[in-house]
Each structure stands twice: as C-alpha cells, then as structure tokens.
Amino acid sequence: NAYYNNNLGSSASMGAEAQIKWQKWSYLADVNYSYTLATDNKTGFQQYEFPPHMGHFRFGWNPEKKLWLNLRGDIIGKRPREEWSPNSGLLDGEGFQLLHFSVSASELGNGNVRLDASILNLLDRQYSTLIFVDDADVVKDGAAKYPNDLAAEGRAFYIGLETGF
C-alpha cells in the first residue's frame, strides 16, 4: 500500500473512481482505478508526491469455507514534484507497481482462532518516496542539494494470530 502524508496547508481535490467486482463460486476479482486532481491552494501546483493515477486489484480464491488466498496489486502513476523544484531540476517521481500475497484462515483450533499472513512487496521491488517537499528545491553549488529520494520498504512479512477466550 502507498501512503502520502504531506502537511502543506490546504488543497482542493476532485476526482473519479471506477470499480469492477466479480465473484463466482470460490473466486473473486476486484479491480479499481482512481483519478485525483489535488491542487495546493497556496501555489496552484499539483499536490506534491500525490499521484493523479492509481489502480488496485485483488484476485482471491476461497478453496475451502474458512480459507482465503489473495493476490493484490497496486499500480501508482508518476508523482508530481517537478513544478515544486524549478531550481534543483528534480523531476516528478516515477510510477511503480507492487504485488502482495496474503492467506487468511479462520475457525482454527477449537474454532476460535484466526490466522492472517501477508507478504507485502512480494517481488521485492525497489521504489522510493520523494524527499520532503521542503528539501525538493534546495540547491547547493548549482545542483540539487538532496538528489536522492528515500528508499521505500522492501519485501515485508506480517503474521497475525487472533483468538477469543
């Protein structure tokens, strides 16, 4: 999942989203696309690092009543930065794609145990979060003082175990 947190003041946003969901027997497909135009009210620029184009999908299989296997994906478009950094020459952030896999099993043990396991960024894709907006246009010796973006999280494993008592 991609998260975008920037405290830039106020912005105006508008957009549209489309979703298609199909489920039959033990299969599920859920695909959505969103377009968001977020504009910073102070500068009139597109919201820093927030991609106008995003897509997400989930393909699920429920081979048994209490078991779900899911392949999920995120497709993130390019992230605006260029107009925020005219002096440093930093370009918009590249788009990226991520795959995730998860398993969910319920009613285990005496029927009161649930297990969830996920692998995020399944293919260990390298991507980055843009440097902070305050640093985007800082120049030193005629070039960007901070030319390298922040490496995002690589492959991650999460296991959750829940029980009632």
C-alpha positions as CSV (number, residue, x, y, z in Angstrom):
1,N,0.0,0.0,0.0
2,A,1.1,3.5,-0.7
3,Y,0.7,6.3,1.8
4,Y,1.0,10.0,1.2
5,N,1.4,12.4,4.1
6,N,2.4,16.0,3.5
7,N,1.5,18.9,5.6
8,L,1.3,21.6,3.1
9,G,-1.6,23.6,4.3
10,S,-4.8,23.3,2.3
11,S,-5.6,21.8,-1.0
12,A,-8.5,21.3,-3.3
13,S,-9.2,17.9,-4.7
14,M,-11.6,16.4,-7.2
15,G,-11.6,13.0,-8.8
16,A,-13.4,10.0,-10.1
17,E,-13.1,6.3,-9.3
18,A,-14.3,3.2,-11.2
19,Q,-14.5,-0.3,-9.8
20,I,-15.4,-3.7,-11.2
21,K,-16.0,-6.6,-8.8
22,W,-16.8,-10.1,-9.9
23,Q,-17.4,-13.2,-7.6
24,K,-18.4,-16.6,-8.7
25,W,-18.1,-19.9,-6.9
26,S,-14.8,-19.7,-4.9
27,Y,-13.2,-16.9,-7.0
28,L,-13.1,-13.1,-6.6
29,A,-11.8,-10.4,-8.8
30,D,-11.9,-6.8,-7.8
31,V,-10.2,-4.1,-9.9
32,N,-10.4,-0.3,-9.4
33,Y,-8.9,2.8,-10.9
34,S,-8.9,6.3,-9.5
35,Y,-8.0,9.7,-10.9
36,T,-7.5,12.5,-8.4
37,L,-6.5,16.1,-9.2
38,A,-5.3,17.6,-5.9
39,T,-4.1,21.2,-6.2
40,D,-2.2,23.1,-3.5
41,N,-4.3,26.2,-2.7
42,K,-1.3,28.4,-2.0
43,T,0.8,27.6,-5.1
44,G,-1.7,26.2,-7.6
45,F,0.7,23.3,-8.1
46,Q,-0.5,19.6,-8.1
47,Q,-0.2,18.2,-4.6
48,Y,3.4,17.2,-4.0
49,E,4.0,13.4,-4.4
50,F,0.3,12.5,-4.7
51,P,-0.2,10.6,-7.9
52,P,-3.2,11.5,-10.0
53,H,-3.5,8.0,-11.4
54,M,-3.7,4.9,-9.2
55,G,-5.1,1.4,-9.7
56,H,-5.5,-1.5,-7.4
57,F,-6.6,-5.1,-7.8
58,R,-7.3,-8.2,-5.8
59,F,-7.7,-11.8,-7.1
60,G,-8.9,-14.1,-4.4
61,W,-9.5,-17.8,-4.2
62,N,-11.5,-19.5,-1.4
63,P,-10.7,-23.2,-1.8
64,E,-12.4,-24.0,1.5
65,K,-15.0,-22.2,3.5
66,K,-12.5,-21.0,6.1
67,L,-9.5,-20.2,3.9
68,W,-8.8,-17.3,1.5
69,L,-5.7,-16.8,-0.7
70,N,-5.3,-13.4,-2.2
71,L,-3.0,-11.8,-4.8
72,R,-3.2,-8.0,-4.6
73,G,-1.5,-5.3,-6.5
74,D,-1.0,-1.5,-6.6
75,I,-0.2,0.5,-9.7
76,I,0.9,4.0,-8.8
77,G,1.4,6.7,-11.5
78,K,4.1,9.3,-11.6
79,R,4.1,11.6,-8.6
80,P,4.2,15.4,-9.0
81,R,7.4,17.2,-8.0
82,E,8.8,19.0,-11.0
83,E,6.9,22.2,-10.6
84,W,7.9,22.3,-6.8
85,S,11.6,22.1,-7.7
86,P,12.4,24.5,-10.6
87,N,15.8,25.4,-9.3
88,S,17.1,22.0,-8.3
89,G,15.9,20.4,-11.5
90,L,14.4,17.3,-9.7
91,L,11.8,15.6,-11.9
92,D,8.5,14.0,-11.0
93,G,8.7,10.8,-9.1
94,E,8.5,7.6,-11.2
95,G,5.4,5.4,-11.1
96,F,5.7,1.9,-9.7
97,Q,3.8,-1.3,-9.3
98,L,3.7,-3.6,-6.2
99,L,2.4,-7.2,-5.7
100,H,1.2,-8.6,-2.4
101,F,0.1,-12.1,-1.3
102,S,-2.0,-13.0,1.7
103,V,-3.6,-16.0,3.4
104,S,-6.4,-15.9,5.8
105,A,-7.6,-18.9,7.8
106,S,-10.4,-18.8,10.3
107,E,-12.0,-21.1,12.8
108,L,-8.7,-22.9,13.5
109,G,-8.0,-24.8,16.7
110,N,-11.2,-25.0,18.7
111,G,-12.9,-22.8,16.2
112,N,-11.9,-19.5,17.9
113,V,-8.5,-18.9,16.2
114,R,-7.9,-16.8,13.1
115,L,-4.5,-16.6,11.3
116,D,-3.6,-14.0,8.7
117,A,-0.3,-13.9,6.9
118,S,0.9,-11.4,4.3
119,I,3.9,-10.8,2.1
120,L,3.9,-7.2,1.0
121,N,6.0,-6.2,-2.0
122,L,6.2,-9.8,-3.0
123,L,8.8,-9.2,-5.7
124,D,10.9,-7.0,-3.5
125,R,10.6,-4.1,-6.0
126,Q,12.8,-1.2,-5.3
127,Y,11.0,2.1,-5.3
128,S,11.2,5.4,-3.4
129,T,9.3,8.0,-1.6
130,L,10.1,11.5,-2.7
131,I,12.3,13.7,-0.5
132,F,10.4,16.1,1.8
133,V,8.8,19.0,-0.1
134,D,10.9,21.5,2.0
135,D,14.1,19.9,0.5
136,A,12.9,19.5,-3.1
137,D,14.2,22.8,-4.3
138,V,17.2,23.3,-2.1
139,V,20.3,23.9,-4.3
140,K,24.0,23.7,-3.4
141,D,26.7,24.5,-5.9
142,G,24.2,24.8,-8.7
143,A,22.7,21.4,-8.2
144,A,20.0,19.7,-6.1
145,K,21.4,19.5,-2.5
146,Y,19.3,16.4,-1.9
147,P,19.2,14.5,-5.2
148,N,18.4,11.1,-3.7
149,D,14.9,10.1,-2.7
150,L,14.0,8.0,0.3
151,A,14.1,4.2,-0.3
152,A,10.7,2.6,0.4
153,E,10.2,-0.6,2.3
154,G,11.2,-3.8,0.6
155,R,9.6,-7.2,1.0
156,A,7.9,-7.5,4.4
157,F,6.2,-10.4,6.1
158,Y,3.3,-9.9,8.6
159,I,1.7,-12.6,10.6
160,G,-1.4,-12.1,12.7
161,L,-2.9,-14.5,15.2
162,E,-6.3,-13.8,16.8
163,T,-8.1,-15.8,19.4
164,G,-11.1,-15.3,21.6
165,F,-11.2,-16.5,25.2
